[in-house]
Amino acid sequence: MNEVNWHKYPDEEPPAEGDNGIITITKKSNGSVSVHALSYDDDMKQFYWNGCDGVGWLPAYISDENITHWININELPLPQQGDKK
């Protein structure tokens, strides 16, 4: 199994380039944890997901209050061919 190096947020912000495909970990006050696939707007310094308003795609910005870590999808190790795990 390969090690995954998550970035601590807000200590490390996602890069301006390649801002799509960010996976975030969110920890709620009740202790529950969730994972989301988002994008990051470097100008606004906010995470968002693309929502459709019926005419076109628009960024739906979300609160980053409970985001603790993030990783770019390109940083994740891919499973080896034939790997059954």
DSSP file (Angstrom, degrees, kcal/mol; ACC not computed):
  #  RESIDUE AA STRUCTURE BP1 BP2  ACC     N-H-->O    O-->H-N    N-H-->O    O-->H-N    TCO  KAPPA ALPHA  PHI   PSI    X-CA   Y-CA   Z-CA
    1    1 A M              0   0    0      0, 0.0     2,-0.2     0, 0.0     0, 0.0   0.000 360.0 360.0 360.0 135.3    0.0    0.0    0.0
    2    2 A N        -     0   0    0     75,-0.1     2,-0.2     1,-0.1    74,-0.0  -0.590 360.0-113.3 -87.1 147.6    1.3    3.4   -0.9
    3    3 A E        -     0   0    0     -2,-0.2     2,-0.5    73,-0.0    -1,-0.1  -0.575  23.6-147.8 -78.5 140.8    1.4    6.3    1.5
    4    4 A V        -     0   0    0     -2,-0.2     2,-1.0    72,-0.1    72,-0.1  -0.953   3.8-150.9-111.9 125.2   -0.8    9.3    0.8
    5    5 A N        -     0   0    0     -2,-0.5     2,-0.1    70,-0.2    -2,-0.0  -0.779  15.0-163.5-101.3  93.2    0.4   12.7    1.9
    6    6 A W        -     0   0    0     -2,-1.0     2,-0.4    65,-0.1    65,-0.2  -0.417  16.8-125.9 -71.8 148.8   -2.5   14.9    2.7
    7    7 A H  E     -A   70   0A   0     63,-3.2    63,-2.1    -2,-0.1     2,-0.4  -0.832  22.3-123.8 -95.9 133.9   -2.1   18.7    2.9
    8    8 A K  E  >  -A   69   0A   0     -2,-0.4     4,-2.7    61,-0.2    61,-0.3  -0.633  37.0-112.7 -79.7 130.7   -3.2   20.4    6.1
    9    9 A Y  T  4 S+     0   0    0     59,-2.9     4,-0.1    -2,-0.4    -1,-0.0  -0.921  90.0  10.5-110.7 134.1   -5.7   23.1    5.5
   10   10 A P  T  4 S+     0   0    0      0, 0.0    -1,-0.3     0, 0.0     3,-0.1  -0.957 120.6  66.7 -96.2   8.0   -5.6   26.1    5.9
   11   11 A D  T  4 S+     0   0    0      1,-0.2     2,-0.5    -4,-0.0    -2,-0.2   0.879 113.4  32.6 -56.1 -38.5   -1.8   25.8    6.5
   12   12 A E  S  < S-     0   0    0     -4,-2.7    -1,-0.2     3,-0.0    -5,-0.1  -0.981  78.9-156.8-122.1 121.5   -1.4   24.8    2.8
   13   13 A E        -     0   0    0     -2,-0.5     3,-0.1    -3,-0.1    -5,-0.1  -0.694  31.7 -98.3 -92.3 149.1   -3.7   26.1    0.1
   14   14 A P        -     0   0    0      0, 0.0    -1,-0.1     0, 0.0     5,-0.1  -0.290  49.6 -96.5 -60.2 151.7   -4.2   24.2   -3.1
   15   15 A P        -     0   0    0      0, 0.0    25,-0.1     0, 0.0    27,-0.1  -0.292  21.6-124.0 -69.9 156.3   -2.1   25.5   -6.0
   16   16 A A  S >  S+     0   0    0     -3,-0.1     3,-0.6    26,-0.1     2,-0.3   0.855  95.6  67.5 -67.5 -35.2   -3.6   27.9   -8.6
   17   17 A E  T 3  S+     0   0    0      1,-0.2     0, 0.0     2,-0.1     0, 0.0  -0.627 106.7  16.4 -87.8 146.2   -2.8   25.6  -11.4
   18   18 A G  T 3  S+     0   0    0     -2,-0.3    -1,-0.2     1,-0.1    -2,-0.1   0.903  74.6 163.0  65.0  41.2   -4.6   22.3  -11.8
   19   19 A D    <   +     0   0    0     -3,-0.6    21,-1.1    -5,-0.1     3,-0.3   0.563  43.8  88.8 -75.3  -6.6   -7.3   23.5   -9.4
   20   20 A N  S    S+     0   0    0     19,-0.2    53,-0.2     1,-0.2    19,-0.2  -0.583  75.0  38.4 -88.8 153.8   -9.8   20.8  -10.4
   21   21 A G  S    S+     0   0    0     17,-0.4    52,-3.3     1,-0.2     2,-0.5   0.916  70.6 159.6  79.0  44.9  -10.0   17.4   -8.8
   22   22 A I  E     -CB  38  72A   0     16,-3.0    16,-3.8    -3,-0.3     2,-0.5  -0.866  26.9-154.3-101.2 131.1   -9.3   18.3   -5.2
   23   23 A I  E     -CB  37  71A   0     48,-3.0    48,-1.9    -2,-0.5     2,-0.3  -0.911  16.1-167.3-103.9 128.6  -10.4   15.8   -2.5
   24   24 A T  E     -CB  36  70A   0     12,-2.8    12,-1.9    -2,-0.5     2,-0.5  -0.849  17.5-143.5-117.4 152.4  -11.2   17.4    0.9
   25   25 A I  E     -CB  35  69A   0     44,-2.4    43,-2.7    -2,-0.3    44,-1.1  -0.968  19.1-167.0-110.2 127.6  -11.7   15.9    4.3
   26   26 A T  E     -CB  34  67A   0      8,-2.8     8,-2.5    -2,-0.5     2,-0.6  -0.965   5.2-161.8-118.0 128.4  -14.3   17.7    6.4
   27   27 A K  E     -C   33   0A   0     39,-2.4     6,-0.2    -2,-0.5     2,-0.1  -0.947  12.4-149.8-112.3 120.2  -14.7   17.2   10.2
   28   28 A K    >   -     0   0    0      4,-2.8     3,-1.9    -2,-0.6    -2,-0.0  -0.362  28.7-107.0 -83.0 164.5  -18.0   18.3   11.7
   29   29 A S  T 3  S+     0   0    0      1,-0.3    -1,-0.1     2,-0.1    -2,-0.0   0.746 119.4  60.4 -64.6 -23.5  -18.4   19.5   15.3
   30   30 A N  T 3  S-     0   0    0      2,-0.1    -1,-0.3     1,-0.0     3,-0.1   0.433 121.9-106.1 -84.2   2.5  -20.1   16.2   16.2
   31   31 A G  S <  S+     0   0    0     -3,-1.9    -2,-0.1     1,-0.3     2,-0.1   0.295  75.4 136.3  94.2  -9.5  -17.0   14.3   15.2
   32   32 A S        -     0   0    0     -5,-0.1    -4,-2.8     1,-0.0     2,-0.4  -0.395  40.6-149.5 -71.7 151.6  -18.3   12.9   11.9
   33   33 A V  E     -C   27   0A   0     -6,-0.2     2,-0.3    -3,-0.1    -6,-0.2  -0.959  14.3-177.1-124.3 138.9  -16.0   13.0    8.9
   34   34 A S  E     -C   26   0A   0     -8,-2.5    -8,-2.8    -2,-0.4     2,-0.4  -0.940  16.1-141.8-133.5 159.1  -16.9   13.3    5.2
   35   35 A V  E     -C   25   0A   0     -2,-0.3     2,-0.3   -10,-0.2   -10,-0.2  -0.961  20.2-176.7-121.7 136.6  -14.9   13.4    1.9
   36   36 A H  E     -C   24   0A   0    -12,-1.9   -12,-2.8    -2,-0.4     2,-0.6  -0.969  25.3-135.8-134.2 148.3  -15.8   15.6   -1.0
   37   37 A A  E     +C   23   0A   0     -2,-0.3   -14,-0.2   -14,-0.2     2,-0.2  -0.932  46.5 151.3-101.6 118.3  -14.5   16.1   -4.5
   38   38 A L  E     -C   22   0A   0    -16,-3.8   -16,-3.0    -2,-0.6   -17,-0.4  -0.715  40.0-123.3-134.7 180.0  -14.2   19.9   -5.2
   39   39 A S  E     -D   48   0B   0      9,-2.9     9,-2.3    -2,-0.2     2,-0.4  -0.787  23.4-132.6-120.3 170.1  -12.3   22.5   -7.1
   40   40 A Y  E     -D   47   0B   0    -21,-1.1     2,-0.8    -2,-0.3     7,-0.2  -0.992   1.7-150.1-132.8 129.5  -10.4   25.5   -5.7
   41   41 A D  E  >> -D   46   0B   0      5,-3.1     4,-1.8    -2,-0.4     5,-1.4  -0.861   8.4-167.4 -97.5 107.1  -10.6   29.1   -6.8
   42   42 A D  T  45S+     0   0    0     -2,-0.8    -1,-0.2     1,-0.2   -26,-0.1   0.836  86.5  52.5 -66.9 -33.4   -7.3   30.7   -6.1
   43   43 A D  T  45S+     0   0    0      1,-0.2    -1,-0.2    -3,-0.1    -2,-0.0   0.912 119.8  33.5 -67.8 -41.9   -8.5   34.3   -6.7
   44   44 A M  T  45S-     0   0    0      2,-0.2    -2,-0.2     0, 0.0    -1,-0.2   0.626 100.3-135.1 -86.7 -15.3  -11.4   33.8   -4.3
   45   45 A K  T  <5 +     0   0    0     -4,-1.8     2,-0.3     1,-0.2    -3,-0.2   0.918  64.8 119.8  57.4  45.0   -9.5   31.5   -1.9
   46   46 A Q  E   < -D   41   0B   0     -5,-1.4    -5,-3.1    17,-0.0    -1,-0.2  -0.989  63.8-124.5-141.0 148.4  -12.5   29.2   -1.7
   47   47 A F  E     +D   40   0B   0     15,-0.4    15,-2.2    -2,-0.3     2,-0.3  -0.587  37.9 170.3 -82.2 152.4  -13.5   25.7   -2.5
   48   48 A Y  E     -DE  39  61B   0     -9,-2.3    -9,-2.9    13,-0.2     2,-0.3  -0.983  28.0-142.2-154.9 163.2  -16.4   25.1   -4.9
   49   49 A W  E     - E   0  60B   0     11,-1.6    11,-3.2    -2,-0.3     2,-0.6  -0.935  35.8-105.9-123.5 154.6  -18.3   22.5   -6.8
   50   50 A N  E     - E   0  59B   0     -2,-0.3     2,-0.3     9,-0.2     7,-0.0  -0.698  39.2-174.5 -85.6 122.4  -19.8   23.1  -10.2
   51   51 A G  E     - E   0  58B   0      7,-3.4     7,-3.6    -2,-0.6     2,-0.5  -0.868  19.9-130.7-114.8 150.7  -23.6   23.5  -10.2
   52   52 A C  E     - E   0  57B   0     -2,-0.3     5,-0.2     5,-0.2    -2,-0.0  -0.872  11.7-168.8-103.4 129.0  -26.0   23.8  -13.1
   53   53 A D        -     0   0    0      3,-2.2     4,-0.1    -2,-0.5    -1,-0.1   0.245  59.6 -94.6 -96.5  12.5  -28.6   26.6  -13.1
   54   54 A G  S    S+     0   0    0      2,-0.3     3,-0.1     1,-0.0    -2,-0.1   0.130 122.7  55.1  95.3 -19.7  -30.4   25.2  -16.1
   55   55 A V  S    S-     0   0    0      1,-0.4     2,-0.3     0, 0.0    -3,-0.1   0.727 119.7 -29.9-109.8 -41.0  -28.5   27.4  -18.5
   56   56 A G  S    S-     0   0    0     -5,-0.1    -3,-2.2     2,-0.0    -1,-0.4  -0.955  73.8 -68.0-165.4 179.3  -24.9   26.7  -17.7
   57   57 A W  E     +E   52   0B   0     -2,-0.3    -5,-0.2    -5,-0.2    -7,-0.1  -0.685  46.1 179.5 -87.4 132.8  -22.4   25.6  -15.1
   58   58 A L  E     -E   51   0B   0     -7,-3.6    -7,-3.4    -2,-0.4     2,-0.3  -0.969  33.1-106.0-130.7 146.0  -21.7   27.9  -12.3
   59   59 A P  E     -E   50   0B   0      0, 0.0     2,-0.7     0, 0.0    -9,-0.2  -0.560  24.8-156.1 -72.4 132.4  -19.3   27.6   -9.3
   60   60 A A  E     -E   49   0B   0    -11,-3.2   -11,-1.6    -2,-0.3     2,-0.1  -0.903  17.2-147.1-107.7 101.5  -21.2   27.0   -6.0
   61   61 A Y  E     -E   48   0B   0     -2,-0.7     2,-0.3   -13,-0.2   -13,-0.2  -0.411  14.0-160.3 -72.8 143.2  -18.8   28.2   -3.3
   62   62 A I        -     0   0    0    -15,-2.2   -15,-0.4    -2,-0.1     2,-0.3  -0.818  25.9 -95.9-121.1 160.8  -18.8   26.3    0.0
   63   63 A S        -     0   0    0     -2,-0.3     3,-0.3     1,-0.1   -17,-0.0  -0.563  22.6-160.8 -73.4 136.5  -17.6   27.2    3.5
   64   64 A D    >   +     0   0    0     -2,-0.3     3,-1.1     1,-0.2    -1,-0.1   0.230  58.5 115.0 -99.2  13.9  -14.2   25.9    4.3
   65   65 A E  T 3  S+     0   0    0      1,-0.3    -1,-0.2   -39,-0.0    -2,-0.0   0.832  84.5  30.5 -54.3 -39.4  -14.8   26.2    8.0
   66   66 A N  T 3  S+     0   0    0     -3,-0.3   -39,-2.4   -40,-0.0     2,-0.4   0.353  87.1 118.4-106.4   5.0  -14.6   22.5    8.7
   67   67 A I  E <   + B   0  26A   0     -3,-1.1   -41,-0.2   -41,-0.2     3,-0.1  -0.601  30.4 169.7 -73.9 126.8  -12.1   21.4    6.0
   68   68 A T  E     +     0   0A   0    -43,-2.7   -59,-2.9    -2,-0.4     2,-0.3   0.741  58.7  11.4-107.9 -32.1   -9.1   20.0    7.7
   69   69 A H  E     -AB   8  25A   0    -44,-1.1   -44,-2.4   -61,-0.3    -1,-0.3  -0.964  56.4-173.1-146.6 158.8   -7.1   18.4    4.8
   70   70 A W  E     -AB   7  24A   0    -63,-2.1   -63,-3.2    -2,-0.3     2,-0.3  -0.976   2.8-172.5-148.2 160.0   -6.9   18.2    1.0
   71   71 A I  E     - B   0  23A   0    -48,-1.9   -48,-3.0    -2,-0.3     2,-0.3  -0.972  28.5-117.6-151.1 144.2   -5.1   16.4   -1.7
   72   72 A N  E >   - B   0  22A   0     -2,-0.3     3,-2.4   -50,-0.2     4,-0.5  -0.646  26.2-124.6 -80.8 139.9   -5.1   16.8   -5.5
   73   73 A I  G >  S+     0   0    0    -52,-3.3     3,-1.1    -2,-0.3    -1,-0.1   0.810 110.7  61.9 -54.8 -31.7   -6.4   13.8   -7.4
   74   74 A N  G 3  S+     0   0    0      1,-0.2    -1,-0.3   -53,-0.2   -52,-0.1   0.643  96.5  60.3 -71.5 -13.5   -3.1   13.7   -9.4
   75   75 A E  G <  S+     0   0    0     -3,-2.4    -1,-0.2     2,-0.1   -70,-0.2   0.585  82.0 100.8 -87.9 -11.3   -1.2   13.1   -6.1
   76   76 A L  S <  S-     0   0    0     -3,-1.1     2,-0.2    -4,-0.5   -72,-0.1  -0.552  78.4-118.9 -77.0 136.0   -3.0    9.9   -5.3
   77   77 A P        -     0   0    0      0, 0.0    -1,-0.1     0, 0.0    -2,-0.1  -0.525  26.0-131.2 -72.4 139.2   -1.1    6.7   -6.1
   78   78 A L        -     0   0    0     -2,-0.2     2,-0.1     1,-0.1     3,-0.1  -0.645  26.8-102.8 -87.0 147.2   -2.9    4.5   -8.7
   79   79 A P        -     0   0    0      0, 0.0     2,-0.1     0, 0.0    -1,-0.1  -0.396  40.2-108.7 -66.4 146.9   -3.3    0.8   -8.0
   80   80 A Q    >   -     0   0    0      1,-0.1     3,-2.3    -2,-0.1     2,-0.1  -0.462  42.4 -91.2 -73.2 148.1   -0.9   -1.5   -9.8
   81   81 A Q  T 3  S+     0   0    0      1,-0.3    -1,-0.1    -2,-0.1     3,-0.1  -0.391 116.5  20.1 -60.8 132.0   -2.4   -3.6  -12.6
   82   82 A G  T 3  S+     0   0    0      1,-0.3     2,-0.5    -2,-0.1    -1,-0.3   0.386  86.7 141.5  88.0  -4.1   -3.5   -6.9  -11.2
   83   83 A D    <   -     0   0    0     -3,-2.3    -1,-0.3     1,-0.2     0, 0.0  -0.615  33.3-168.5 -73.8 120.4   -3.6   -5.5   -7.6
   84   84 A K              0   0    0     -2,-0.5    -1,-0.2     1,-0.2    -3,-0.0   0.488 360.0 360.0 -89.8  -4.4   -6.6   -7.1   -6.0
   85   85 A K              0   0    0      0, 0.0    -1,-0.2     0, 0.0    -2,-0.1   0.456 360.0 360.0 -90.7 360.0   -6.7   -4.9   -2.9
